[in-house]
Structure formats: C-alpha cells, structure tokens
C-alpha cells in the first residue's frame, strides 16, 4: 500500500467535503484539536491510541494519518510496534493484518 498516495487522495476528498459542508468539517476539526492537544496524556500517547483504534476499525486512512501525526509527535517504530501488539491482542487476526500496515505506514512516512 502506498500511504503517501492514499493520504493525498483522502486529503483531496476531505477538501472537497469541506467546500460542500464547511460547518460539518469545522466541527470535526474543532473536536480533533481539542481531543489531541497535550493534557494528562501527551499528544504522542493519544496518537498511538488513534493508531490502535484505526487498526481495530480497519481504517487505512486513519492508520496513515495517525502514524504520520505520531511520528511528528516523536513516536518511534518500536512504540508503533507495541501499539500494534496491543491492537492484535484486542482485535485478533484482522488487527494483525491492519497492524502490519501501521508499520508499513511508519516506514513510508518517516
């Protein structure tokens, strides 16, 4: 999977949505900024949680965007791998398949 191409395509799609429904897009963006800012949990820890949820929900776009954000927040490949392990423990075989994509995304996006 080419995560750079996937994220570019998804960004183009969401940009189009923003034009059609700016209030809906703005609402999501406001919630995203509020949820992901440093607090009791660091932004990096929150991004690792998002990766786990993306794996469990089988969302390649989520995996890609949150791996990229986790890298920006200072996450290492080893931290991504541990996040994948927790996801596999909670989500079984499908999480294993999507979890390996998270490592692929790290390699492509770092």
C-alpha distance (Angstrom), angle and dihedral (degrees) to the residues before:
residue distance angle dihedral
X1 . . .
X2 3.79 . .
X3 3.80 103.2 .
X4 3.79 94.8 -176.1
X5 3.82 90.7 56.7
X6 3.82 91.9 42.3
X7 3.80 92.5 53.0
X8 3.81 92.3 45.6
X9 3.80 90.3 52.3
X10 3.80 93.1 46.1
X11 3.80 90.9 48.1
X12 3.81 89.8 53.0
X13 3.80 89.9 50.5
X14 3.79 94.3 48.4
X15 3.81 90.8 45.7
X16 3.80 87.6 56.9
X17 3.80 90.4 49.2
X18 3.82 90.0 50.9
X19 3.82 89.2 57.0
X20 3.80 92.3 51.7
X21 3.82 98.4 38.9
X22 3.80 109.3 20.7
X23 3.81 94.3 162.5
X24 3.81 93.1 53.4
X25 3.79 91.8 46.8
X26 3.80 92.0 46.4
X27 3.81 90.8 50.9
X28 3.79 91.5 53.7
X29 3.81 92.1 45.9
X30 3.80 91.6 50.4
X31 3.81 91.3 50.9
X32 3.80 90.8 46.2
X33 3.81 93.6 53.2
X34 3.81 92.1 46.4
X35 3.80 94.2 48.1
X36 3.80 97.1 43.5
X37 3.79 101.5 46.4
X38 3.81 119.9 107.5
X39 3.78 113.0 -85.0
X40 3.79 132.9 127.2
X41 3.81 83.6 -25.3
X42 3.78 121.2 44.8
X43 3.77 120.9 -117.9
X44 3.81 87.6 -112.9
X45 3.81 91.9 55.9
X46 3.79 90.3 48.1
X47 3.80 91.0 50.3
X48 3.81 89.8 52.1
X49 3.81 88.3 52.5
X50 3.80 89.5 50.6
X51 3.80 90.2 52.0
X52 3.81 90.1 52.5
X53 3.80 91.3 50.0
X54 3.82 90.8 46.6
X55 3.80 89.3 53.1
X56 3.80 93.8 48.1
X57 3.83 92.0 45.4
X58 3.84 89.8 45.7
X59 3.81 93.9 -126.6
X60 3.81 111.7 154.3
X61 3.80 91.4 -174.0
X62 3.82 91.1 53.3
X63 3.79 90.8 48.0
X64 3.78 92.0 51.0
X65 3.79 97.6 45.4
X66 3.80 94.0 45.0
X67 3.81 95.0 44.0
X68 3.81 87.7 53.0
X69 3.81 90.8 48.4
X70 3.82 91.5 45.5
X71 3.81 90.3 53.3
X72 3.80 89.1 50.7
X73 3.83 88.6 50.1
X74 3.82 90.4 53.1
X75 3.82 103.4 -96.2
X76 3.78 117.0 158.2
X77 3.79 129.0 -142.3
X78 3.81 87.9 -108.9
X79 3.82 91.2 55.9
X80 3.80 90.0 49.9
X81 3.83 89.1 49.4
X82 3.82 91.6 52.3
X83 3.79 89.6 48.1
X84 3.80 87.9 52.4
X85 3.83 90.2 50.8
X86 3.81 92.2 52.9
X87 3.81 89.5 47.2
X88 3.80 91.5 51.5
X89 3.80 91.0 48.6
X90 3.82 89.9 52.8
X91 3.81 98.7 35.8
X92 3.80 107.0 31.5
X93 3.80 124.7 -153.6
X94 3.82 98.5 -9.3
X95 3.81 89.2 52.7
X96 3.80 88.8 51.2
X97 3.81 90.6 56.3
X98 3.82 94.3 46.6
X99 3.78 92.8 38.3
X100 3.78 91.1 60.8
X101 3.80 86.4 55.4
X102 3.81 89.6 58.3
X103 3.81 89.4 59.9
X104 3.79 89.6 46.0
X105 3.81 88.6 52.0
X106 3.81 90.8 50.3
X107 3.79 91.4 52.1
X108 3.80 92.4 48.8
X109 3.80 97.8 41.4
X110 3.81 101.5 41.2
